[in-house]
Amino acid sequence: MTWGAVLALAAGSYLLKVLGLLVLGPRLGRERGGGVALRFVSLLPPALLAALVVVQTVADGERLAVDARLAGVAVGGGAVLVRMPFVVVILAAASTTALVRAVAE
């Protein structure tokens, strides 16, 4: 998958979210339980992004690949859990991936 496709999908996801909130937002807010539906809609883009990260991390064509990428994502996830700054999360994940690749070769 190319970066152009990833960016197009991200933009499309965001536009669908905005469109849904503009069209259905006023109706959902007046109905009973509308707050739950709006919260559900607001959680869709992060869930789709997380699914995309997982697929790009462990997929190698049609096979499952456990390699340095998985180690980097795991370290990055741990850094997020302990609430490190974003730059530190990226540097930790990238350096872990590079280190595992260097050791594996």
C-alpha positions in Angstrom: 0.0 0.0 0.0 1.4 3.4 -0.9 1.5 6.5 1.2 -0.9 8.2 -1.2 -3.5 5.4 -0.6 -3.0 5.7 3.2 -3.5 9.4 3.2 -6.5 9.2 0.9 -8.1 6.6 3.2 -7.4 8.8 6.3 -8.9 11.8 4.6 -11.9 9.8 3.5 -12.4 8.5 7.0 -12.2 11.9 8.5 -14.6 13.3 5.9 -17.1 10.5 6.5 -17.0 11.3 10.2 -17.6 15.0 9.7 -20.4 14.3 7.2 -22.0 11.9 9.6 -21.9 14.4 12.5 -23.2 17.2 10.3 -26.1 15.1 8.9 -27.0 13.0 11.8 -25.7 15.0 14.8 -28.7 17.2 15.4 -31.1 14.2 15.0 -29.0 12.0 17.3 -28.8 14.6 20.0 -32.6 14.9 20.3 -33.4 11.3 20.3 -33.1 9.2 23.4 -29.7 7.6 23.6 -28.3 10.0 21.0 -25.3 10.7 23.2 -24.2 7.0 23.0 -24.5 7.0 19.2 -22.4 10.2 18.9 -19.7 8.7 21.2 -19.7 5.5 19.1 -19.2 7.5 15.9 -16.4 9.5 17.5 -14.5 6.3 18.3 -14.5 4.9 14.8 -11.5 6.8 13.3 -9.1 5.8 16.1 -10.3 2.2 15.9 -9.7 2.2 12.1 -6.3 3.7 12.5 -5.3 1.1 15.1 -6.5 -1.6 12.8 -4.4 -0.2 10.0 -1.3 0.0 12.2 -1.8 -3.7 13.2 -2.2 -4.8 9.6 0.8 -2.9 8.4 2.9 -4.2 11.4 2.2 -8.0 11.1 1.2 -8.5 7.5 3.7 -9.5 4.8 1.6 -10.1 1.7 -0.8 -12.9 2.6 1.4 -14.2 5.4 1.7 -13.2 9.1 5.2 -11.7 9.8 6.6 -11.4 13.2 9.7 -9.3 12.8 11.4 -6.1 14.0 8.3 -4.0 13.2 6.3 -5.8 15.9 9.0 -5.1 18.5 9.0 -1.4 17.6 5.3 -1.1 17.9 5.3 -2.9 21.2 7.9 -0.6 22.6 6.0 2.4 21.2 2.8 1.2 22.8 4.5 0.7 26.1 5.9 4.3 25.9 2.4 5.6 25.2 1.0 3.6 28.3 3.5 5.3 30.6 2.6 8.7 29.0 5.9 9.6 27.5 6.0 12.6 25.1 5.2 11.8 21.5 8.7 12.5 20.2 10.1 10.0 22.8 7.5 7.4 21.7 8.6 7.7 18.0 12.3 7.7 18.8 11.9 4.6 21.1 9.9 2.7 18.6 12.2 3.6 15.7 15.4 2.8 17.6 14.0 -0.5 18.8 13.1 -1.5 15.3 16.5 -0.6 14.0 18.3 -2.4 16.9 16.3 -5.6 16.4 17.0 -5.5 12.6 20.7 -4.9 13.2 20.9 -7.8 15.7 18.9 -10.1 13.4 21.2 -9.7 10.5 
